[in-house]
Amino acid sequence: MFVDEVTLELMAGDGGNGCLAYRREKFVEMGGPWGGNGGKGGSIIFKVDEGLNTLLDLRYRRVIKGNKGANGEGKGKQGASAEDVIVKVPAGTVITDYESGLVIADLTKKDDEVIAAYGGRGGRGNMAFATRNNLCPSFAENGEPGEYRKVKVELKLLADVGLVGMPSVGKSTLISQISAAKPKIAAYHFTTLSPNLGVVKTIDNRSFVVADMPGLIEGASLGEGLGDKFLKHIERTRVLAHVIDMSGFEGRDPYEDYVIINKELEDFNKNMMKKPMIIIANKMDMEGAEENLKKFKEKVKDKEIFPISALKKEGMDKVLIKLADMLDTIKREPLYDEENIESHVLYKFEREKPFQISHEGTNLWVVRGEEVEKLLRMTSFRTDEAAERFANKLRKMGIDDKLRELGAEEGDTVRILDLEFEYKE
């Protein structure tokens, strides 16, 4: 089964908790803190595997989770970091952030990889907080939560030449004659239900990859037929080969077919029409083809036209040599500009404010925000000193001042996630 698009939820592993411990040994006075740091949580990494050609393995993996780092231990022992989760994908895979639409990575080469969700760092043990003013801190951190994000994973095939055209114009027959590809061929529309790739070798020993697309029809770019689903697979191609049934066997006019397909390509992506294109006039062995070709040439004078009969293998070498010559002069351009691919560090368009405060109820104030919520999750409220440190952090972030400015009064309830505490001036 050919699967070329999946949506996944990624949940990287949380960091391990820091340890709260003290050194107590005979003959060691004032032993001090001895709690180690937690280990890093497992990240989720997408990596190219050249043995894959579909996203079928991911179809039923709706959620991918990373492992939690090990907790720190006494005697200053640091917890082990969790192993990263490696998700194998075929070359040509594009990973996009579902919410922002920003491209995370375009993986096209062998062993290309990207960290799509970062594991949380380990929480610090109380050894890490020792200072000259606080020689024996009585608090430690919980591990940082792992990154959560929803992504769209799309496969956009890597091919040099894309065969496009109406259904039943002979694209599958053509690719079966010029390569070792064995697509299904039958006398009905949409016999080809998924793209086929074939490696072509010319008579002068040059080679390139051709992709045979399912037939397009009018309205394909809007979802008619199968075309809209597979048009993305020709976005990477360097040359388009427009295959036309020049015999008009099914009662269609070859020139009208040409105009319709070009419009669908342009409607899907305007850059499609900037690609070099040749026209392959197929089925020249059939009655009426020569006359139709003559009329077609009178209307289309800006493209090179190659008459062939794919069924009888006539005229093929000339087409393949032309395509190889064109590919020799056309560089493979990246599908996305660097400015459209997100930074490895920050994937938001703008940095979010550290907190937002809303008044919900007579005496209830709710504080939200990624930074303040992460601070809460990483605070272990096992000692008074830990709670005091948390309150000081909130004060330094400006939350106390903001609550006062909004009209909070002594005794009001302040909620962050599931923690509620009393507001005091």
N, C-alpha and C positions, 0 to 999 in steps of 0.2 A: 504494500500500500504506500502511495506517495503522499506524505504529509509535509506541507511547506510553511505552516504557520501555527504557532501555539501561544497561549498566554499563561504565564507562570507567576506564582507568588514566591518570592525569595525571602527566607528568614535566616539571616546569618546567625551564628552562635553567639550567645552572651559570653562576656568575659567571666572568668572565675572570680569568686569573692576573695578579698584580702583577708588575712588572718589577724585576729586580735589575740596576742599571746605575750607572755612575759617570761623573762629569763629568771629561773629560780634554781640555783645550783649551790651546793655546799661550798663555802669559802668565797663565794662571789657576792659581794655586797652591792646593793642597788643595781641588780642585774639589768633592769631596763626592758624596753620592748623587744619582742623576738618573733613577731608575726610576719610571714612572708607574703609576697604579692600573688594574686591569682594569675592564671594563665590566660592567654588570648583566645577568644572564641574563633571558631572556624569560619573562614570567608567562603563565598560561593563564586567559583571561577568557571567561566565558559572557555573551552579550549577546542581548537580544530583537530578533528580526527579524519584523515584522508580516506579512511575506509568507510565512511558514512556518506550517503547521498540523499538522506531524507531525515526529517525530524520525528519519525515514527516513535523512536524510543522515549520521546518527551510527551507524547500525546496524552498519556494517562498519569503523568507526574505533575499534577496541578500545583502542588506545593513542594518546594525543596528547602529542607532545613539544614542548617549547619549545627555542629556539636558545640556544647558549652565547654569553655576552658576549665581546667581543674582548679579547685580552690587552693589558696595558699595554705601553708601549714606552719606549725611552730618550729623553733630552731632556725627561723629565717628561710625556710624552704619555699621556693617559688613553685606554684602549680604549673603543671604541664600545659602547653598550648594545644588546642584541639587541631586535628588535621583539617585542612581545607577540603571542601567538597568540589570535585572536578566534574563538570558537566560537559560531556563530549558532543560536539556538533559538527556538521559538515562544513567544508570550505564554502564561503559565500553567505554565511549566516550574519544577519543584521539584528542587533539587540537594541531595543528602544524602550525608554522609560514610558510606562503606560499613561501616567498622569500628565507629564509635561510634553510628551511627544519627542523629546530630545534623544538623539541617537547616542547610545552608550558606546557601541563599538561596531565596526564592520570587519568581520574576521574572514580574511581571504587567503592567507598563506598557511603553509604547514606549521603546526605548533603555535599559531597565533593564539593569544589568550587575553582575557580581561577579567578583572575582579568586578563583578556586577553588584555584589553586596558584601560590605566589609564586616568582619567579625568584631565584636566589642573588645576593647582592651581590658586586661585584668584589673581588678580593683587593687588598690594599694593596701598592704598590711600596715600595722601600726609602726613598724620599724621605719617605714618611709616618711612618716610624719614627725619624727623626732627632730627637735631644734634646740638651740641653746636655751630658749625660753620655756620649752616644754620637752624635758628630757624623756618623759615616759607618757606619751599620748595614750589615751584609753578609748581610741576609736579606730576603725578601719573602714575601707570602702567596699561596697558591693561591686561586682563586675559591671562594666558598661554594657547596656543592651546592644545586641547585634542589629545591624541595619536591616530594615524591612523595606522592600519595594516590590512593585508589580511591574513585570516587563512583558513586552511582546517580542517573540523570537520568530524571525522570518528567514526563510531560505530564498536567496536570489541567485539562481544558478550562474556558475562561471562558464561562459561560452564566448567564443570569438564572433560567431555568425549566428544570427537568429532568423529562422525561416518563418515568415508571417504570410497570412492569406486567409481567404474564405475557407469554409469546410469543403472537403472533397476536391481540392485543387491539385492534390498529389504531393503534398509535403512529406507525408510518411513514406510514400513510395520512393521519393527522392533520397531521403536520408538512409533508407535501407539499401539503396544502390551505391551510395558513395561512402558508406561506413559499415561497421559491423553491427550497428544498432538493428534490432528486430522489433519494430513497433507493430501493433496490430493494424492490419490493413483490410478494410471492408467497404462495400459500396453503400454506405450510409453516413449521414452527417455525425460529427463528433465521435468517430471511432476512437480518435486519440483523446484520452481523458486526462492525461498528465504529460508534462514535457518529456521529450526523449533527447538524450545526448548521444552524439556519435563523433568519434575521432576520424577525421578525414586525412588521407594521404594523397598528395598530388603525384603526377607522373614524374615530376622532378624532385620527389622526395621531401617536400615541405608538408607540414601537418598543422592542423588546427581543429578546434572543437566547434561543432554545429549543434544548435538546439532547435528541435522541431516543436513548435507551439501548437496546442489545440486550436482548431479553426476559430477565427473571429467572425462575428456578424455585426450588423448595424446595431448600435446600442451597447456593444461589448464593454465600453469604458464605464457605462452606467449600471452594469450588472446583467445584461442580456447574455444568454448562452454561457460559455465557460471562460470567455476571454478575459474578463476583469480579474478573475482569480489568478491567471497565469501571465498576464501582461508584464508583471514585475520581473519575470525571469528574463526578459530581453533588455532590461534597463542596463545591464552590465555589458551587453554585446557591443563590439566595435563596429560591426557592419550589419545592416539589415538586408536580407534577400527576400524580396516580395515575390511570392510564387502566385502566378495567375493562370487559371484555366483558359487558355486562348481559344479553345474550341467552342466555348459557350454551350457546352453539352447540356447543362441543366437549365438553359433558357436565360442565363444571366449575361449581362453585357460586360465584357472584360474591363472596359474603361470605368464603368460605374463601380465595379468591384474594387478597382484600384483607388478611386476617390473615397469610397466608404472606409476602406481599411486605413488609409492615411489619416482620415478625420478621427477615427477611433484612437489611433496612436497619439495624435496630437492632443486629443481631449484627455487621455490618460496622463500624459507627461509631454509638455511642449518640447522638451529636449530630445524626444524621440526623433522628431523630424530634422534635427540637426545632424543625426548620424548619417554617414555615407550609406547609400542604398543602390542596389542593382535590381533589375527586374528580370525574373526568370519566367519566360513564356512557355508554360508546360503544355503537354498533350498536343504537340505539333503534328503528331501522326494521325490525328483525327480530322474528319471532314469539316471544312469551314475555318480551320485554324489559320491558314495562310492569309485568307481574306481579312479575318479579324485582326491579325497582326499588322497588316498594312494600315487599317483604319486606326489602330491603337498608336502606331508610330507617328501618325499625323497629329495626334493630340498630345502625346507625351514626347517631348524633344529634349528634356533636360536630364534624362536618366539613360544609362546604357542597358540595352535589352538583349537577353540571350535566349534564343529559341531552343528548346530541348524537348525530348521525349523521355521522361524518367522511366516509363515502362520498358522502352526499347533500348535504354542506355545510350541515347544519341545526344550529342552536344554537351556531354557532362564535363569532359576534360577542360574545355575552353572556359567554362564557368568556374571550375575549381582553381585554375591558374589565375584567373582574374581576381578571385577572392583572396588567394594567397598573396598576390601582388599588392592588393589594397592593405592587407593586414601588415605587410612588411613596412608600410609607411605610416601606420596609425598606432600611436601609443595607447596603452591601456591606462585610462584615467580612473582615479578613485571615484566611487559612486557618490561620496559625500565630501564636501569641503571640510577642512579642519575646524572651521568656526562652527560647523553644525554638529560636531562630535564633542560631547561633554568632557569636562575636566575629570580626571580620576579622583580628585579630592572633593569637589563640590558640584553636585548635579542640579541644584536649584537655580532658577534664573536669577533670583535675588536672595540674599541671605535673609532668613526670616527674623523678625523681631524676637528677642529672647523670651518675651511673655506678652500675653493679653489678659486683661481683667474684665470680667462681666459681673453685673449685679443681678443675681437670680434669686429673688425672694426678698423679704423684708430685711433680714439680717445676714444674708448669705452672699459671699463674694467668691467667685470661681476664677482661679488663675490657671491659664493654659499656655502652652508653649513648649517646643521641643527641648530647649535648653533647661528650663526649670523642671520639666518632667524627668529628664535624664538625671538631673541633680537629685531628685527625690528617689529614683530607682537605685541610685548608687550610694545612697546614705543608709547605713545600718544603724537603726535607732536602739542599740543595745545599752548605750550608756548616756548619761546626761551630757557628757562632753560632746558626743556625736550630735545630739539634738541641738546643742548650743552652736556647734559649727554650722549646722544646716541653717539655723536662724540667721547667723552672721552672713552666710552666703546670699540669702534672700535679701538681706538689708543692703549688701553691696551691689546687688543687681538692680536696686531701686524699687523693689516691690513694696516695701513699707511706705516709702514716700508717695508712691502712686496710689496706694490704698487711701492714704490720708487725703490726698488731693481729690479723690473721687467721692470722699464723704464717709469713709468707714469710721465707725465709732467703737470705743472701748467695749469689748464683749461680743462684737460681731464674729460670725464664723467665717473662716477662710478655708476653702477646699482646693487641694491640688491632687488630681487623680482621685484616689480613695482615702486620702489623708485629710482630716479636718482638724483645725486648731483654732484657738481663740486669739483674736486680734487685740494687741495691747499697744498703747501709745509708747 
